[in-house]
Amino acid sequence: MSRPNPLTPALAGLPFDAAGLDRLRRPVWVFDDVRKRKVYANPAAVALWGADSLDALLARDFSDQSPAVQARMEALAHKVAGGDAVTERWTFYPLGHPISVQTTISALTLSDGGEALLFEAVPDDRSPDEQRAAEALRHTPVLVGLFDAEGRRLFANPSRLTAFPDQTAFGHGFVDPSEASGIWKAALEQGFWVGSCQVTIDGQTLWHGLDARRTLDPVTGDVSVLVNQVDMTDEIEARRELAVAHARAEAAVRSQEEFLANMSHELRTPLTSVIGFAGLLRDAALSPEQRRYLGRIEDASQALMSTLNDVLDLSKLDAGGVELDRRPFALEAVLDQALGIIEAQAGPKGLTLAKQVEPDMPRVVVGDPERLRQILLNLLGNAVKFTIEGSVTLAAACLEDGRIELSVTDTGVGLAEDMIDHVFERFTQADASVTRQFGGTGLGLSISRRLAEAMGGEVGASSQLGQGSRFWCVLPLPIADEAEIAPQPAAVLEAPAAGVRVLLADDNEANRELVGAILRSVGHQVDLAVNGVEAVTAAARGEHDLVLMDVQMPLQDGVSATRAIRRLHGPAAGVPIIALSANVLAHQIETYRACGMNDHIAKPIAPVELLSKVAWWGAAGV
């Protein structure tokens, strides 16, 4: 005879023969879901669960349940509370390996009044793949549901039951019923609906990604809709935060651009008078002392102009507003130009400027010659500034990886070792004493580094305090054919002997006086307008060969005045118009060209540029 399976005290007085259950070949057990423990199991169940004895099985701890299992058990308890039995497939892992059975679960009241679940199991005859699929469906966080053609729920996995425990029809839990209706209609009529929508779970509004597809019920073959939902709230909130951050960044860039534009205009306007009138005084009869004072004014104004340009360049680099113009150019010609420009600074100090170019250096390369020249001028200018006596050498060499190294070596004051890593940072100089002795903002090297990086290169330095420095820039400059170099534009025309009749529109009296004096000094005729309205009225008479148009003027600005002139009838509409403005940012100049202006002259005004462009466009209008 088999050993009897004694009942636990909690099961005493059950309305069935427990000894009879012991003789059943199918596994039967009783589970107390409140206390998370088994209170009875017949020998078949003990064997199914892989236990050595009933006592060993009853001693097991079943409290560590996954959220999916907890949701499933709660749903079972809710269903069987009304007295109905539920049949489901269950997969267990008693010894680490899955065992699947078809179970019938019903409610059971224990002798102590507690509620339990009675499980009766039969082997699962599904294929391994079907068992794996069912197990994955039970544990996936995706909310899976199957609904009939009327929208009634046929099936829901544990995740969906947890999210929508009371949902019996599609649409329950959606914020907008009309949205649910549209999704359902699209799934039935078009075969699918994929998108995102808002749902309410436990009073919280969330975003769900939803995939609803028409299919057939695998049991009845009737048309049904399979719905998969996944919580996308975190992802959508992250997108929103990213969009807000992007919008703030764009607003910051716009604010910075507006600030730069205003700062540039407000600084360049008075500098126009300072530099311009100082230039006019240079040809006047001055005493030596007055000429020395004039030189101080010119040096200070040029230093201020250089600082302003550095700040604008660095700000444009920060905002990503510097566009590179890649084209073939003669490399050594750019080196010579940079040395020629810096010679004016090196000459008065008695410094020797030298150039060393390796014999295998390519003649023509592809890159941005203007930006390269700017880098070289910053490196050369820095070397000349910090070299009291001796030499400054510009060298060019080809590296093994095909890149080109351009270096500037000086015999200047040098750098302390701990400062080498910092000199390319903005507003950084060697130390306070250097700043007091040599001046400067410390922006030139930072600009050079940013330009080099924008061109795909890098910069660096080596130095010893008191023994000079070597600054280098390595750039990828592909070799090009000399025939690819674009022809240089023809030289500007000289002013006609009779002079050009110019209409000068500017609301600043000092600017009108300065520009008028420069133009009249070479024989041009100048008529004046103090705002855009007067400029349009004067231009309509058709008496001028050229219009110099300030942009920021009262009553009517230069842009709208230009558009008004272009709408005039007859030859007056085609008069050349040059913007004469302290606004020098690229997008500003592009705006002026788009409104109908032919060219741009920046303030502070360079007399050579002013006279050259007046000669060119004035001759075209004669």
Secondary structure, DSSP 8 states (H G I E B T S, - for coil): --------GGGTT-SS-HHHHHT-SS-EEEEETTTTEEEEE-HHHHHHTT-SSHHHHHT-------HHHHHHHHHHHHHHTTT--EEEEEEE-TTSS-EEEEEEEEEEE-TTS-EEEEEEEEE--S-HHHHHHHHHHHH-SSEEEEEETTSBEEEE-HHHHHH-TT--BTTTTBS-HHHHHHHHHHHHHHSEEEEEEEEEETTEEEEEEEEEEEEE-TTT--EEEEEEEEE-HHHHHHHHHHHHHHHHHHHHHHHHHHHHHHHHHHHHHHHHHHHHHHHHHTTS---HHHHHHHHHHHHHHHHHHHHHHHHHHHHHHHTT------EEEEHHHHHHHHHHHHHHHHGGGT-EEEEEE-TT--SEEEE-HHHHHHHHHHHHHHHHHT-SSSEEEEEEEE-TTS-EEEEEEE-SS---GGGTTTTTSTT--S-HHHHHHH---S-HHHHHHHHHHHTT-EEEEEE-TTS-EEEEEEE---B--GGGS-----------TT--EEEEE-S-HHHHHHHHHHHHTTT-EEEEESSHHHHHHHHHTT--SEEEE-SS-SSS-HHHHHHHHHTSSSGGGG--EEEEES---HHHHHHHHHTT--EEEESS--HHHHHHHHHHHHHHH-
